[in-house]
Amino acid sequence: MKVRTRSSAIVGTLCLVASLALTTASANGAAAPHHVAGVALTEVATAQNPSAGTAGPGGTVWLAERAGTVRVLSGKGLSEPVLDITAETTLDGERGLLGIAFDKEFAHFYISFTDLEGTSTIDEFAVRKGKIQPNTRRTVLTQTQPYSNHNGGDIHFGPDGYLYIALGDGGAGGDPHANGQNLDTLLGKLLRIDPAGATPGKPYAIPPDNPFVDDPNAKDEIWAYGLRNPWRFSFDARTGDLLIGDVGQSDWEEIDWAPADSEGGENYGWSQMEGTHTFRGGTEPANHVPPVHEYDRSGLACSVTGGYVYRGKAISGLQGQYVYSDYCDGTLRTLRIKNGKVTAVGDLGVNGGSVVSFVQNTRGELFVLDLGGKVSRLDPA
């Protein structure tokens, strides 16, 4: 996630939030605005710099706090930490505990964090009766980071049962090492691996249908590339379509889309492209997949926060719409996407604060995480 400087509890790296209108555009032409049924944000808990979350067993929601703790949100409120790695990470730059995920059986729990040297790390724990087993911890994947920003760090299991990992381009500005278009690095990529296929000496297996497994000049783990700092991605719980919020450099924020039947290999353009626009004299790659939606930096917009396609039952008028926000603007907005094209854009009329992430529970209902501490549920007004 791209950040701006201010003095705050997050070590002065993130920007002040307010709600202003954005200038938006669909990459495939203007989309009609649409009315969204009334919604409200209901505060359900307060956490310490909540950074990510995931649906947990028994209808719970598990929340990551950026400093390195994990807590469980249930009908009884927010638990004491069920995992604490605060001694193993740091809040320098954009580092910390950045992602958590369960596999489909809730048999394993995964954390995505930067260690004390800034290395992106994915660790796995076995889970028994809904509880993490600390003595089963193992490291699945690591990637060194040249700078303290653009770590990405979001992780999810896809409908295919494989673990997807989003990594930023390595940081600084303008992709100085050209990682986005370089297939010989994991940086600036969306990865797809199989932790269940681990063998002695190999902490994960490569899915045989990954798009670059037969390319000696590319990393086998890569599923898609050309990403700057993919800040929250998700799969539509009903269709399996993939949506990625990718933070722009200075002018354009973008949302990328791929259908459920994609064979991978999409090139989202960075750093030759920023959204649908060439970046600093770059040339559009022949295989560039433009974003399904982009918006500029008018108002207070600065950093897209990707969300989810709503598949809950509480708000019928929101069904099937993609809900997302911007970290600095905080307004919750929607897209209606059909066959890879945005057919309507919307504004929910509520502000989530410093929206750093969304969480979808097992019933399809959405929660909004404000890095300032507030955890809210999206409810009918």
VOBA-1610 file (N, C-alpha, C; in pm, whole numbers, padded with zeros to 5 digits, always signed):
BEGIN
Met+00084-00119+00000Met+00000+00000+00000Met+00087+00123+00000Lys+00061+00217-00089Lys+00138+00341-00090Lys+00092+00430+00025Val+00186+00499+00086Val+00153+00579+00203Val+00210+00719+00189Arg+00151+00810+00265Arg+00202+00946+00273Arg+00240+00976+00417Thr+00324+01075+00438Thr+00378+01101+00571Thr+00281+01180+00656Arg+00263+01136+00778Arg+00196+01215+00881Arg+00240+01161+01015Ser+00219+01233+01122Ser+00255+01187+01255Ser+00138+01112+01314Ser+00159+00983+01346Ser+00051+00901+01398Ser+00107+00779+01464Ala+00015+00693+01514Ala+00056+00570+01582Ala+00118+00470+01487Ile+00114+00493+01360Ile+00173+00398+01265Ile+00308+00449+01216Val+00381+00511+01306Val+00518+00554+01282Val+00525+00657+01169Gly+00420+00738+01159Gly+00424+00849+01066Gly+00427+00814+00920Thr+00376+00693+00883Thr+00388+00656+00743Thr+00259+00661+00665Leu+00146+00690+00727Leu+00019+00683+00655Leu-00056+00814+00663Cys-00145+00834+00568Cys-00204+00966+00548Cys-00340+00984+00616Leu-00373+01111+00643Leu-00499+01148+00706Leu-00617+01114+00618Val-00724+01067+00681Val-00841+01024+00604Val-00951+01128+00610Ala-01017+01150+00497Ala-01139+01230+00491Ala-01220+01178+00374Ser-01344+01222+00366Ser-01430+01174+00257Ser-01455+01283+00157Leu-01402+01263+00036Leu-01427+01354-00074Leu-01462+01272-00196Ala-01526+01336-00295Ala-01561+01265-00417Ala-01436+01238-00499Leu-01435+01124-00572Leu-01326+01088-00659Leu-01371+01100-00804Thr-01274+01130-00894Thr-01299+01118-01036Thr-01268+00975-01074Thr-01365+00900-01124Thr-01346+00760-01154Thr-01368+00733-01300Ala-01309+00623-01347Ala-01327+00584-01486Ala-01316+00434-01497Ser-01396+00378-01583Ser-01381+00237-01617Ser-01283+00229-01731Ala-01195+00126-01727Ala-01093+00114-01831Ala-01154+00085-01968Asn-01278+00039-01970Asn-01340+00008-02099Asn-01451+00107-02134Gly-01439+00227-02081Gly-01536+00330-02114Gly-01614+00374-01991Ala-01691+00480-02004Ala-01768+00534-01892Ala-01873+00434-01847Ala-01890+00424-01717Ala-01991+00336-01660Ala-02096+00420-01590Ala-02219+00377-01600Ala-02328+00453-01542Ala-02327+00443-01390Pro-02353+00555-01320Pro-02365+00546-01175Pro-02491+00468-01138His-02486+00398-01026His-02603+00322-00987His-02636+00347-00841His-02762+00330-00809His-02809+00349-00672His-02783+00222-00591Val-02731+00240-00471Val-02706+00129-00381Val-02797+00144-00260Ala-02862+00034-00223Ala-02950+00037-00108Ala-02875+00087+00015Gly-02946+00154+00107Gly-02884+00214+00223Gly-02805+00116+00306Val-02684+00155+00343Val-02599+00072+00427Val-02547+00156+00542Ala-02498+00088+00643Ala-02440+00155+00758Ala-02321+00074+00805Leu-02229+00141+00874Leu-02115+00073+00935Leu-02141+00063+01085Thr-02141-00059+01136Thr-02164-00084+01278Thr-02032-00123+01342Glu-01982-00042+01435Glu-01857-00075+01501Glu-01877-00197+01592Val-01793-00298+01573Val-01809-00422+01650Val-01689-00450+01740Ala-01578-00380+01720Ala-01460-00404+01803Ala-01359-00293+01779Thr-01262-00285+01868Thr-01147-00196+01851Thr-01021-00279+01866Ala-00934-00272+01766Ala-00809-00347+01767Ala-00692-00248+01761Gln-00571-00299+01776Gln-00452-00216+01770Gln-00395-00221+01629Asn-00420-00116+01551Asn-00374-00111+01411Asn-00408-00238+01334Pro-00535-00274+01323Pro-00572-00394+01248Pro-00528-00380+01103Ser-00463-00483+01049Ser-00406-00472+00915Ser-00466-00569+00816Ala-00522-00681+00861Ala-00576-00782+00771Ala-00667-00875+00851Gly-00741-00958+00780Gly-00829-01052+00848Gly-00869-01165+00757Thr-00933-01265+00817Thr-00979-01380+00740Thr-01095-01446+00812Ala-01180-01514+00737Ala-01287-01593+00798Ala-01225-01708+00875Gly-01277-01733+00995Gly-01226-01840+01079Gly-01330-01946+01107Pro-01290-02052+01174Pro-01384-02161+01205Pro-01494-02115+01299Gly-01610-02178+01288Gly-01721-02149+01377Gly-01781-02013+01359Gly-01770-01955+01237Gly-01829-01825+01212Gly-01751-01708+01267Thr-01629-01731+01314Thr-01547-01624+01368Thr-01477-01548+01256Val-01421-01433+01293Val-01333-01357+01205Val-01201-01340+01279Trp-01091-01376+01214Trp-00960-01362+01274Trp-00895-01235+01220Leu-00838-01154+01310Leu-00782-01025+01275Leu-00633-01020+01305Ala-00556-00969+01209Ala-00414-00944+01230Ala-00395-00800+01274Glu-00313-00779+01375Glu-00270-00646+01414Glu-00128-00626+01363Arg-00103-00510+01303Arg+00020-00489+01227Arg+00146-00516+01309Ala+00143-00490+01438Ala+00262-00509+01521Ala+00297-00656+01539Gly+00200-00748+01507Gly+00237-00889+01513Gly+00147-00980+01593Thr+00029-00933+01632Thr-00063-01018+01708Thr-00184-01055+01622Val-00246-01168+01658Val-00368-01215+01594Val-00473-01235+01701Arg-00593-01181+01677Arg-00704-01194+01770Arg-00826-01249+01697Val-00919-01305+01773Val-01038-01367+01716Val-01160-01284+01755Leu-01239-01247+01653Leu-01363-01175+01674Leu-01479-01273+01665Ser-01557-01279+01771Ser-01674-01368+01775Ser-01789-01294+01840Gly-01897-01363+01863Gly-02011-01303+01930Gly-01979-01256+02071Lys-01867-01304+02125Lys-01825-01265+02259Lys-01730-01146+02257Gly-01702-01094+02138Gly-01610-00982+02128Gly-01474-01023+02076Leu-01374-00940+02104Leu-01239-00962+02054Leu-01155-01031+02161Ser-01092-01141+02122Ser-01017-01222+02218Ser-00882-01160+02253Glu-00817-01219+02351Glu-00676-01193+02374Glu-00598-01253+02257Pro-00473-01211+02236Pro-00398-01265+02122Pro-00390-01417+02124Val-00417-01478+02010Val-00400-01623+01995Val-00267-01654+01928Leu-00200-01550+01881Leu-00066-01563+01824Leu+00004-01429+01841Asp+00132-01435+01876Asp+00208-01312+01900Asp+00348-01327+01842Ile+00376-01252+01733Ile+00510-01253+01674Ile+00571-01113+01679Thr+00532-01034+01777Thr+00578-00895+01784Thr+00730-00885+01794Ala+00794-00987+01849Ala+00940-00985+01860Ala+01008-01019+01728Glu+00929-01058+01628Glu+00986-01106+01502Glu+00963-01012+01385Thr+00894-00901+01408Thr+00865-00809+01298Thr+00888-00665+01345Thr+00867-00572+01255Thr+00892-00431+01284Thr+00791-00346+01211Leu+00766-00226+01262Leu+00673-00134+01200Leu+00743-00031+01113Asp+00871-00051+01087Asp+00943+00042+00999Asp+00879+00044+00861Gly+00866+00164+00802Gly+00811+00175+00668Gly+00672+00115+00661Glu+00654+00022+00569Glu+00524-00043+00551Glu+00529-00190+00594Arg+00616-00220+00688Arg+00636-00358+00731Arg+00540-00397+00843Gly+00548-00523+00882Gly+00466-00574+00990Gly+00396-00703+00952Leu+00293-00738+01028Leu+00207-00853+00997Leu+00104-00805+00897Leu+00111-00856+00774Leu+00036-00798+00662Leu-00074-00886+00605Gly-00078-01014+00641Gly-00181-01101+00587Gly-00195-01229+00668Ile-00317-01282+00673Ile-00342-01411+00738Ile-00447-01486+00656Ala-00443-01618+00665Ala-00538-01699+00589Ala-00546-01840+00648Phe-00664-01899+00636Phe-00686-02041+00663Phe-00697-02116+00532Asp-00658-02243+00533Asp-00695-02326+00419Asp-00843-02360+00429Lys-00896-02425+00328Lys-01041-02446+00320Lys-01095-02533+00432Glu-01012-02622+00486Glu-01058-02711+00592Glu-01035-02653+00731Phe-00982-02532+00740Phe-00942-02471+00867Phe-00846-02562+00941Ala-00766-02636+00866Ala-00669-02728+00926Ala-00531-02664+00939His-00508-02556+00864His-00380-02486+00870His-00405-02335+00865Phe-00321-02263+00937Phe-00329-02118+00944Phe-00197-02061+00893Tyr-00206-01957+00811Tyr-00088-01898+00749Tyr-00077-01751+00784Ile+00045-01707+00806Ile+00071-01566+00833Ile+00170-01514+00729Ser+00152-01388+00691Ser+00241-01320+00597Ser+00293-01196+00667Phe+00425-01190+00685Phe+00484-01079+00759Phe+00625-01050+00707Thr+00676-00935+00745Thr+00816-00903+00718Thr+00896-00926+00846Asp+01008-00998+00835Asp+01087-01025+00955Asp+01171-00903+00990Leu+01258-00918+01089Leu+01334-00802+01138Leu+01429-00746+01034Glu+01464-00824+00933Glu+01547-00775+00824Glu+01463-00722+00707Gly+01332-00732+00719Gly+01243-00685+00614Gly+01207-00790+00511Thr+01248-00914+00532Thr+01219-01021+00437Thr+01073-01064+00446Ser+01005-01068+00333Ser+00867-01118+00331Ser+00868-01267+00360Thr+00783-01308+00454Thr+00785-01445+00504Thr+00643-01500+00515Ile+00624-01622+00468Ile+00497-01692+00485Ile+00522-01812+00573Asp+00455-01819+00689Asp+00467-01931+00782Asp+00334-02004+00796Glu+00343-02131+00828Glu+00224-02217+00843Glu+00220-02276+00982Phe+00097-02288+01036Phe+00071-02356+01163Phe-00040-02458+01142Ala-00029-02571+01204Ala-00142-02663+01208Ala-00246-02608+01306Val-00373-02641+01279Val-00483-02597+01364Val-00562-02719+01408Arg-00587-02731+01536Arg-00666-02841+01589Arg-00776-02785+01679Lys-00899-02823+01650Lys-01015-02776+01726Lys-01017-02624+01734Gly-00983-02561+01622Gly-00990-02415+01614Gly-00876-02342+01682Lys-00771-02415+01726Lys-00661-02352+01796Lys-00529-02375+01722Ile-00449-02269+01715Ile-00317-02278+01653Ile-00226-02366+01738Gln-00150-02451+01669Gln-00053-02537+01737Gln+00087-02479+01714Pro+00138-02402+01810Pro+00265-02329+01789Pro+00383-02419+01753Asn+00385-02542+01805Asn+00501-02629+01781Asn+00502-02689+01641Thr+00400-02658+01559Thr+00396-02709+01422Thr+00442-02605+01320Arg+00485-02492+01367Arg+00520-02381+01279Arg+00632-02419+01181Arg+00612-02380+01056Arg+00718-02398+00956Arg+00712-02284+00856Thr+00826-02250+00800Thr+00833-02145+00700Thr+00808-02205+00562Val+00716-02144+00489Val+00677-02193+00357Val+00755-02121+00248Leu+00766-01987+00256Leu+00829-01910+00149Leu+00886-01782+00206Thr+01000-01739+00153Thr+01059-01610+00189Thr+01101-01537+00062Gln+01102-01405+00071Gln+01149-01320-00039Gln+01213-01195+00020Thr+01342-01176-00008Thr+01408-01056+00042Thr+01350-00932-00025Gln+01352-00823+00050Gln+01295-00696+00003Gln+01404-00589+00002Pro+01426-00522-00112Pro+01532-00421-00118Pro+01501-00293-00044Tyr+01372-00265-00021Tyr+01331-00143+00048Tyr+01221-00178+00148Ser+01182-00078+00229Ser+01086-00105+00336Ser+00941-00084+00295Asn+00917-00047+00167Asn+00779-00026+00123Asn+00745-00121+00009His+00619-00120-00030His+00568-00206-00139His+00591-00355-00111Asn+00557-00398+00009Asn+00572-00539+00043Asn+00455-00624-00003Gly+00341-00559-00036Gly+00222-00640-00064Gly+00185-00716+00062Gly+00186-00850+00053Gly+00169-00932+00173Gly+00035-00997+00190Asp-00063-00967+00104Asp-00193-01031+00116Asp-00182-01176+00073Ile-00256-01264+00139Ile-00258-01406+00106Ile-00401-01459+00113His-00436-01549+00019His-00567-01613+00017His-00555-01749-00050Phe-00639-01840-00008Phe-00655-01964-00082Phe-00761-01942-00189Gly-00729-01982-00311Gly-00822-01967-00420Gly-00923-02079-00424Pro-01022-02070-00511Pro-01121-02177-00526Pro-01059-02311-00563Asp-00938-02307-00621Asp-00868-02429-00661Asp-00793-02495-00546Gly-00794-02434-00428Gly-00727-02490-00312Gly-00581-02454-00300Tyr-00528-02372-00391Tyr-00390-02330-00385Tyr-00377-02196-00313Leu-00257-02173-00257Leu-00231-02049-00185Leu-00176-01944-00281Tyr-00244-01827-00285Tyr-00202-01714-00366Tyr-00137-01610-00275Ile-00025-01553-00320Ile+00054-01459-00241Ile+00082-01336-00327Ala+00049-01218-00276Ala+00074-01093-00348Ala+00200-01026-00294Leu+00294-00997-00384Leu+00416-00927-00346Leu+00430-00801-00430Gly+00470-00690-00365Gly+00493-00567-00436Gly+00625-00570-00512Asp+00656-00459-00580Asp+00771-00455-00670Asp+00905-00438-00599Gly+00905-00432-00466Gly+01030-00419-00391Gly+01050-00282-00330Gly+00974-00182-00377Gly+00974-00055-00310Gly+01051+00056-00378Ala+01086+00158-00298Ala+01135+00288-00346Ala+01024+00350-00429Gly+01052+00405-00546Gly+00950+00462-00632Gly+00986+00440-00777Gly+00885+00415-00859Gly+00909+00398-01002Gly+00971+00265-01040Asp+00973+00168-00948Asp+01027+00035-00977Asp+01171+00044-01029Pro+01266+00092-00947Pro+01403+00117-00996Pro+01475-00009-01044His+01433-00126-00998His+01498-00250-01042His+01419-00321-01152Ala+01313-00256-01201Ala+01231-00311-01309Ala+01178-00451-01276Asn+01138-00469-01152Asn+01090-00601-01108Asn+00954-00637-01165Gly+00870-00537-01188Gly+00734-00565-01233Gly+00727-00649-01359Gln+00816-00620-01455Gln+00815-00690-01583Gln+00919-00802-01591Asn+00993-00824-01483Asn+01098-00925-01481Asn+01044-01057-01426Leu+01037-01157-01509Leu+00982-01287-01467Leu+01081-01371-01389Asp+01203-01320-01369Asp+01304-01393-01294Asp+01311-01349-01149Thr+01207-01280-01101Thr+01196-01244-00961Thr+01051-01261-00917Leu+01030-01286-00789Leu+00895-01297-00735Leu+00834-01162-00703Leu+00915-01057-00704Leu+00866-00924-00670Leu+00778-00868-00782Gly+00673-00797-00741Gly+00579-00741-00839Gly+00488-00845-00900Lys+00459-00951-00824Lys+00387-01065-00880Lys+00273-01111-00788Leu+00184-01189-00847Leu+00090-01271-00772Leu+00136-01414-00789Leu+00164-01482-00677Leu+00218-01617-00679Leu+00108-01718-00652Arg+00132-01842-00693Arg+00036-01952-00670Arg+00117-02078-00638Ile+00101-02127-00514Ile+00178-02243-00470Ile+00088-02341-00398Asp+00141-02461-00371Asp+00066-02566-00304Asp+00140-02608-00177Pro+00111-02546-00061Pro+00180-02584+00063Pro+00154-02729+00103Ala+00038-02783+00064Ala+00007-02922+00100Ala+00095-03021+00027Gly+00163-02975-00078Gly+00251-03062-00154Gly+00395-03062-00107Ala+00418-03013+00015Ala+00554-03006+00068Ala+00615-03145+00077Thr+00743-03154+00045Thr+00821-03276+00057Thr+00951-03243+00128Pro+01028-03340+00176Pro+01155-03308+00243Pro+01244-03219+00156Gly+01280-03105+00211Gly+01365-03011+00139Gly+01289-02915+00050Lys+01160-02936+00031Lys+01078-02849-00052Lys+00953-02810+00026Pro+00943-02685+00072Pro+00833-02645+00160Pro+00698-02630+00091Tyr+00696-02638-00042Tyr+00570-02631-00115Tyr+00593-02691-00253Ala+00483-02727-00318Ala+00488-02776-00455Ala+00441-02667-00550Ile+00480-02678-00676Ile+00434-02587-00780Ile+00316-02651-00851Pro+00200-02587-00856Pro+00089-02642-00934Pro+00134-02665-01078Pro+00109-02783-01132Pro+00162-02815-01266Pro+00108-02727-01377Asp-00007-02662-01354Asp-00063-02575-01459Asp-00030-02428-01438Asn+00064-02396-01350Asn+00109-02257-01341Asn+00163-02214-01478Pro+00142-02087-01516Pro+00166-02047-01655Pro+00311-02048-01701Phe+00409-02045-01607Phe+00548-02033-01649Phe+00634-02153-01609Val+00572-02266-01579Val+00649-02382-01534Val+00743-02436-01641Asp+00716-02411-01766Asp+00802-02460-01874Asp+00895-02352-01929Asp+00900-02236-01862Asp+00984-02126-01907Asp+01109-02119-01820Pro+01227-02151-01874Pro+01349-02150-01793Pro+01390-02011-01747Asn+01330-01907-01804Asn+01364-01770-01768Asn+01263-01706-01674Ala+01173-01787-01619Ala+01069-01735-01531Ala+01058-01821-01405Lys+01015-01759-01298Lys+00992-01831-01173Lys+00864-01913-01183Asp+00873-02038-01142Asp+00758-02129-01153Asp+00639-02084-01069Glu+00666-02010-00961Glu+00558-01972-00869Glu+00466-01865-00926Ile+00508-01795-01029Ile+00433-01678-01076Ile+00300-01718-01141Trp+00195-01650-01098Trp+00063-01664-01160Trp+00031-01543-01249Ala+00061-01423-01200Ala+00041-01300-01278Ala+00151-01202-01241Tyr+00174-01102-01327Tyr+00284-01009-01303Tyr+00247-00868-01347Gly+00347-00778-01338Gly+00321-00638-01372Gly+00243-00565-01265Leu+00268-00597-01137Leu+00198-00534-01025Leu+00295-00445-00948Arg+00245-00332-00901Arg+00329-00238-00827Arg+00325-00266-00677Asn+00207-00260-00620Asn+00189-00295-00479Asn+00047-00344-00460Pro+00022-00470-00491Pro-00115-00523-00483Pro-00164-00521-00339Trp-00249-00423-00310Trp-00294-00404-00172Trp-00438-00456-00157Arg-00445-00582-00135Arg-00567-00659-00111Arg-00625-00711-00242Phe-00632-00842-00248Phe-00698-00909-00360Phe-00797-01008-00303Ser-00888-01056-00386Ser-00990-01149-00338Ser-01045-01228-00455Phe-01114-01336-00422Phe-01187-01416-00520Phe-01335-01403-00492Asp-01413-01382-00596Asp-01559-01379-00582Asp-01604-01516-00532Ala-01671-01517-00417Ala-01710-01644-00354Ala-01808-01723-00439Arg-01877-01657-00530Arg-01974-01729-00613Arg-01916-01767-00749Thr-01844-01677-00814Thr-01796-01702-00950Thr-01651-01749-00956Gly-01572-01717-00854Gly-01430-01749-00855Gly-01345-01647-00926Asp-01404-01538-00978Asp-01327-01434-01045Asp-01229-01369-00946Leu-01114-01326-00998Leu-01009-01264-00918Leu-01013-01113-00935Leu-01002-01040-00824Leu-00996-00893-00827Leu-00879-00847-00742Ile-00801-00752-00795Ile-00681-00703-00728Ile-00685-00550-00723Gly-00665-00494-00606Gly-00645-00351-00594Gly-00495-00324-00599Asp-00447-00254-00702Asp-00304-00228-00716Asp-00278-00079-00703Val-00193-00044-00608Val-00167+00096-00575Val-00081+00160-00683Gly-00119+00281-00726Gly-00047+00353-00830Gly+00072+00429-00777Gln+00150+00483-00869Gln+00270+00558-00834Gln+00236+00701-00792Ser+00171+00775-00880Ser+00146+00915-00849Ser+00016+00968-00907Asp-00042+00897-01004Asp-00158+00953-01073Asp-00282+00864-01073Trp-00264+00732-01086Trp-00378+00644-01109Trp-00377+00522-01017Glu-00493+00499-00955Glu-00516+00377-00877Glu-00596+00280-00965Glu-00567+00150-00952Glu-00634+00057-01043Glu-00688-00067-00972Ile-00792-00123-01035Ile-00847-00252-00994Ile-00839-00345-01113Asp-00771-00457-01093Asp-00753-00555-01199Asp-00849-00672-01179Trp-00884-00735-01289Trp-00983-00844-01286Trp-00938-00957-01377Ala-00962-01079-01333Ala-00938-01196-01418Ala-01051-01295-01395Pro-01099-01360-01499Pro-01210-01454-01484Pro-01165-01582-01413Ala-01262-01653-01359Ala-01232-01776-01285Ala-01163-01879-01372Asp-01189-01878-01502Asp-01128-01978-01589Asp-00995-01932-01649Ser-00938-01824-01594Ser-00808-01778-01642Ser-00702-01887-01624Glu-00611-01894-01718Glu-00498-01986-01709Glu-00374-01917-01654Gly-00390-01795-01601Gly-00279-01721-01544Gly-00194-01656-01651Gly-00086-01592-01607Gly+00006-01526-01699Gly-00030-01384-01733Glu-00134-01328-01672Glu-00172-01190-01702Glu-00059-01093-01668Asn-00039-00996-01756Asn+00058-00889-01736Asn-00020-00759-01715Tyr-00020-00711-01590Tyr-00098-00592-01558Tyr-00022-00461-01585Gly+00098-00471-01640Gly+00160-00355-01702Gly+00269-00281-01629Trp+00267-00280-01495Trp+00367-00204-01422Trp+00507-00261-01448Ser+00611-00179-01468Ser+00612-00034-01457Ser+00613+00037-01592Gln+00573-00033-01695Gln+00554+00033-01823Gln+00423+00112-01825Met+00329+00067-01743Met+00197+00128-01739Met+00159+00161-01595Glu+00083+00269-01579Glu+00015+00300-01453Glu-00133+00309-01488Gly-00205+00204-01458Gly-00343+00194-01506Gly-00342+00175-01656Thr-00421+00257-01726Thr-00425+00249-01872Thr-00329+00347-01938His-00239+00408-01859His-00153+00515-01907His-00007+00470-01905Thr+00067+00505-02009Thr+00209+00472-02008Thr+00277+00550-01897Phe+00377+00487-01835Phe+00445+00546-01720Phe+00585+00591-01759Arg+00611+00719-01744Arg+00743+00779-01765Arg+00809+00733-01896Gly+00735+00746-02004Gly+00792+00714-02134Gly+00793+00567-02168Gly+00726+00487-02087Gly+00721+00344-02114Gly+00639+00313-02238Thr+00651+00190-02282Thr+00574+00141-02396Thr+00479+00033-02348Glu+00355+00042-02389Glu+00256-00056-02344Glu+00295-00196-02394Pro+00309-00294-02302Pro+00341-00429-02345Pro+00232-00486-02435Ala+00272-00566-02531Ala+00175-00623-02625Ala+00071-00707-02554Asn+00109-00770-02441Asn+00017-00857-02369Asn-00043-00789-02246His-00041-00656-02243His-00092-00583-02128His-00242-00610-02108Val-00278-00644-01984Val-00419-00658-01946Val-00457-00532-01869Pro-00533-00441-01928Pro-00565-00315-01860Pro-00657-00338-01742Pro-00656-00246-01647Pro-00745-00261-01532Pro-00891-00255-01574Val-00975-00320-01496Val-01118-00311-01522Val-01172-00176-01477His-01096-00109-01389His-01139+00021-01336His-01016+00096-01286Glu-01018+00226-01302Glu-00912+00311-01247Glu-00974+00441-01198Tyr-00903+00508-01108Tyr-00946+00642-01067Tyr-00822+00726-01039Asp-00837+00859-01052Asp-00722+00946-01036Asp-00710+00995-00892Arg-00611+01082-00871Arg-00580+01127-00735Arg-00647+01258-00698Ser-00762+01287-00759Ser-00833+01408-00718Ser-00887+01389-00576Gly-00919+01498-00510Gly-00963+01489-00372Gly-00850+01440-00283Leu-00882+01352-00191Leu-00780+01299-00100Leu-00737+01158-00136Ala-00774+01110-00252Ala-00738+00974-00292Ala-00588+00958-00300Cys-00537+00843-00252Cys-00393+00821-00257Cys-00354+00675-00272Ser-00442+00582-00234Ser-00398+00443-00225Ser-00519+00350-00219Val-00542+00276-00328Val-00658+00189-00334Val-00647+00075-00232Thr-00759+00040-00172Thr-00770-00077-00086Thr-00872-00171-00149Gly-00823-00281-00205Gly-00913-00377-00269Gly-01005-00443-00168Gly-01124-00485-00215Gly-01221-00546-00126Gly-01274-00677-00177Tyr-01406-00693-00171Tyr-01473-00819-00206Tyr-01600-00793-00285Val-01637-00890-00364Val-01772-00892-00421Val-01866-00938-00309Tyr-01967-00858-00282Tyr-02058-00888-00171Tyr-02147-01006-00205Arg-02142-01110-00120Arg-02225-01229-00139Arg-02302-01264-00012Gly-02319-01165+00075Gly-02397-01189+00196Gly-02546-01177+00171Lys-02625-01190+00276Lys-02771-01183+00267Lys-02829-01062+00339Ala-02748-00995+00419Ala-02801-00886+00501Ala-02844-00766+00418Ile-02774-00740+00305Ile-02800-00621+00225Ile-02830-00666+00082Ser-02956-00692+00055Ser-02993-00751-00075Ser-02955-00660-00191Gly-02965-00527-00174Gly-02935-00435-00282Gly-02788-00427-00319Leu-02703-00488-00237Leu-02559-00485-00261Leu-02509-00613-00326Gln-02596-00710-00339Gln-02559-00842-00389Gln-02485-00833-00523Gly-02370-00899-00531Gly-02295-00909-00655Gly-02210-00789-00689Gln-02203-00690-00602Gln-02123-00571-00631Gln-01990-00577-00556Tyr-01886-00531-00622Tyr-01752-00528-00564Tyr-01739-00404-00477Val-01704-00423-00351Val-01690-00314-00255Val-01541-00289-00230Tyr-01499-00165-00243Tyr-01358-00130-00223Tyr-01350+00009-00163Ser-01229+00056-00136Ser-01213+00190-00080Ser-01075+00244-00116Asp-01043+00358-00058Asp-00911+00420-00072Asp-00863+00456+00067Tyr-00737+00428+00095Tyr-00686+00447+00231Tyr-00700+00592+00279Cys-00669+00687+00193Cys-00672+00827+00235Cys-00810+00890+00225Asp-00893+00840+00136Asp-01026+00896+00118Asp-01127+00829+00211Gly-01122+00698+00223Gly-01204+00626+00320Gly-01347+00596+00279Thr-01395+00652+00168Thr-01531+00627+00124Thr-01544+00486+00067Leu-01650+00415+00103Leu-01675+00283+00047Leu-01748+00298-00085Arg-01693+00238-00190Arg-01748+00247-00325Arg-01771+00109-00382Thr-01846+00104-00491Thr-01881-00025-00550Thr-01864-00023-00701Leu-01844-00142-00756Leu-01845-00164-00900Leu-01936-00282-00929Arg-02011-00270-01036Arg-02083-00385-01087Arg-02010-00430-01213Ile-01963-00553-01213Ile-01880-00604-01322Ile-01950-00720-01390Lys-01958-00715-01521Lys-02018-00822-01598Lys-01929-00855-01716Asn-01888-00980-01725Asn-01803-01025-01836Asn-01678-00940-01851Gly-01620-00903-01738Gly-01496-00827-01741Gly-01511-00681-01772Lys-01632-00628-01768Lys-01655-00486-01793Lys-01737-00427-01678Val-01698-00306-01637Val-01774-00236-01534Val-01898-00177-01597Thr-02014-00218-01547Thr-02139-00167-01602Thr-02200-00057-01516Ala-02152-00042-01393Ala-02203+00065-01307Ala-02105+00088-01193Val-02098+00212-01146Val-02016+00249-01031Val-02108+00308-00925Gly-02071+00294-00799Gly-02157+00342-00693Gly-02080+00391-00572Asp-02150+00461-00485Asp-02095+00516-00361Asp-02190+00474-00250Leu-02138+00406-00149Leu-02224+00357-00041Leu-02262+00466+00058Gly-02198+00582+00048Gly-02235+00692+00135Gly-02188+00677+00278Val-02090+00589+00302Val-02033+00573+00436Val-01882+00579+00425Asn-01817+00619+00534Asn-01673+00635+00536Asn-01614+00543+00643Gly-01518+00462+00603Gly-01460+00364+00695Gly-01334+00410+00764Gly-01296+00536+00746Gly-01174+00585+00809Gly-01052+00548+00725Ser-00945+00513+00790Ser-00822+00471+00721Ser-00838+00325+00679Val-00913+00304+00573Val-00950+00167+00534Val-00827+00094+00481Val-00780-00001+00559Val-00659-00075+00524Val-00691-00214+00470Ser-00813-00264+00501Ser-00849-00397+00454Ser-00997-00422+00477Phe-01049-00519+00401Phe-01183-00573+00421Phe-01169-00720+00462Val-01269-00770+00531Val-01272-00912+00567Val-01410-00966+00532Gln-01414-01083+00475Gln-01541-01149+00442Gln-01554-01274+00527Asn-01665-01286+00603Asn-01682-01406+00685Asn-01741-01520+00603Thr-01763-01634+00666Thr-01809-01752+00593Thr-01951-01736+00540Arg-02024-01636+00588Arg-02160-01611+00539Arg-02163-01503+00430Gly-02047-01453+00393Gly-02039-01352+00288Gly-02058-01210+00335Glu-02071-01188+00465Glu-02085-01052+00516Glu-01947-00987+00526Leu-01944-00853+00515Leu-01818-00781+00508Leu-01791-00699+00633Phe-01664-00698+00669Phe-01613-00614+00778Phe-01508-00520+00720Val-01499-00401+00779Val-01406-00298+00734Val-01307-00270+00845Leu-01177-00272+00809Leu-01072-00247+00908Leu-01015-00107+00887Asp-01024-00026+00990Asp-00966+00107+00994Asp-00834+00094+01069Leu-00723+00129+01005Leu-00593+00111+01068Leu-00583+00186+01200Gly-00667+00287+01219Gly-00670+00357+01346Gly-00724+00274+01460Gly-00791+00161+01429Gly-00835+00070+01534Gly-00977+00019+01521Lys-01061+00092+01449Lys-01202+00054+01444Lys-01224-00065+01351Val-01302-00161+01399Val-01346-00275+01319Val-01497-00265+01305Ser-01546-00253+01181Ser-01689-00230+01159Ser-01747-00335+01067Arg-01876-00362+01083Arg-01949-00453+00996Arg-02040-00373+00905Leu-02049-00415+00779Leu-02138-00350+00684Leu-02278-00406+00705Asp-02370-00318+00744Asp-02507-00358+00775Asp-02607-00277+00692Pro-02733-00323+00684Pro-02836-00239+00622Pro-02862-00117+00710Ala-02890-00005+00646Ala-02914+00118+00722Ala-03048+00111+00793
//
